[in-house]
């Protein structure tokens, strides 16, 4: 998917930022910036929110080098910087195989 490739390229170029909410979530859930970078490089598209009220966004699933699954909701790559809106490790009670909502 073109959007995903563009996002991955921007992350490689450090052209991304965290929303205030994403900063809080990364701290409380012990998710490092390095893990976020790793997850973006293995990312696959789960859901597309073209009509999101704060702007078009995507929900991605990626894995860290230690195989930790992460969901990352981020803006479309049309912005100068990719905005990470929220991030979390998917709850197995809510997600099947980290990909499908239960």
C-alpha positions as CSV (number, residue, x, y, z in Angstrom):
1,X,0.0,0.0,0.0
2,X,1.4,3.4,-1.0
3,X,0.4,5.1,2.2
4,X,2.2,2.5,4.3
5,X,5.4,2.7,2.2
6,X,5.3,6.5,2.5
7,X,4.8,6.3,6.3
8,X,7.7,3.9,6.6
9,X,10.0,6.2,4.6
10,X,9.1,9.2,6.7
11,X,9.8,7.3,9.9
12,X,13.2,6.3,8.6
13,X,13.8,10.0,8.0
14,X,12.7,10.9,11.5
15,X,9.8,12.8,10.1
16,X,7.3,11.8,12.8
17,X,6.0,13.2,16.1
18,X,4.0,11.9,19.0
19,X,0.7,13.5,20.0
20,X,0.5,14.4,23.7
21,X,-1.8,11.3,24.2
22,X,0.7,9.0,22.4
23,X,3.6,10.3,24.7
24,X,1.5,9.5,27.7
25,X,0.6,6.1,26.4
26,X,4.2,5.3,25.5
27,X,5.3,6.1,29.1
28,X,2.5,4.3,30.9
29,X,2.8,1.2,28.6
30,X,6.6,1.2,28.6
31,X,6.9,1.5,24.8
32,X,10.2,3.0,23.7
33,X,10.8,5.2,20.6
34,X,13.1,2.5,19.3
35,X,10.3,-0.1,19.6
36,X,8.0,2.3,17.7
37,X,10.6,2.6,14.9
38,X,10.9,-1.2,14.7
39,X,7.2,-1.7,14.6
40,X,6.8,0.7,11.8
41,X,9.3,-1.2,9.7
42,X,7.3,-4.4,9.9
43,X,3.9,-2.7,9.8
44,X,0.8,-3.9,8.1
45,X,-2.5,-2.0,7.7
46,X,-5.3,-3.2,9.9
47,X,-7.9,-0.4,9.6
48,X,-8.2,2.8,7.6
49,X,-10.1,5.8,9.0
50,X,-10.3,8.3,6.1
51,X,-13.1,10.3,7.8
52,X,-11.5,10.4,11.3
53,X,-12.6,13.6,13.0
54,X,-9.0,14.8,13.6
55,X,-7.9,13.9,10.1
56,X,-7.4,10.7,8.1
57,X,-5.5,8.0,9.9
58,X,-4.5,4.4,9.8
59,X,-4.3,1.6,12.4
60,X,-1.1,-0.4,11.9
61,X,0.2,-3.6,13.4
62,X,4.0,-4.0,13.7
63,X,6.4,-6.1,15.7
64,X,9.5,-5.0,17.5
65,X,12.8,-6.9,17.2
66,X,11.7,-8.9,20.3
67,X,8.4,-9.7,18.5
68,X,6.3,-7.5,20.8
69,X,3.2,-6.6,18.9
70,X,2.2,-3.0,18.7
71,X,-0.8,-1.2,17.4
72,X,0.0,2.3,16.2
73,X,-2.7,4.7,15.0
74,X,-1.1,7.5,12.9
75,X,-1.9,10.1,10.4
76,X,-1.8,9.7,6.6
77,X,1.6,10.5,5.1
78,X,0.2,13.7,3.5
79,X,1.3,15.6,6.6
80,X,4.9,16.9,6.7
81,X,5.4,14.8,9.9
82,X,3.6,11.5,10.6
83,X,1.6,12.1,13.7
84,X,1.4,9.1,16.1
85,X,-2.0,9.5,17.6
86,X,-1.9,6.5,20.0
87,X,-0.1,3.2,20.5
88,X,-0.5,0.1,22.6
89,X,0.1,-3.6,22.8
90,X,-3.1,-5.3,21.6
91,X,-5.1,-7.0,24.3
92,X,-5.7,-10.7,23.3
93,X,-9.2,-10.4,24.9
94,X,-10.0,-7.7,22.4
95,X,-8.0,-8.9,19.3
96,X,-7.6,-12.2,17.6
97,X,-4.1,-12.8,16.4
98,X,-3.4,-9.1,17.0
99,X,-5.3,-8.4,13.7
100,X,-9.1,-8.9,14.1
101,X,-11.3,-7.3,16.6
102,X,-13.2,-9.9,18.7
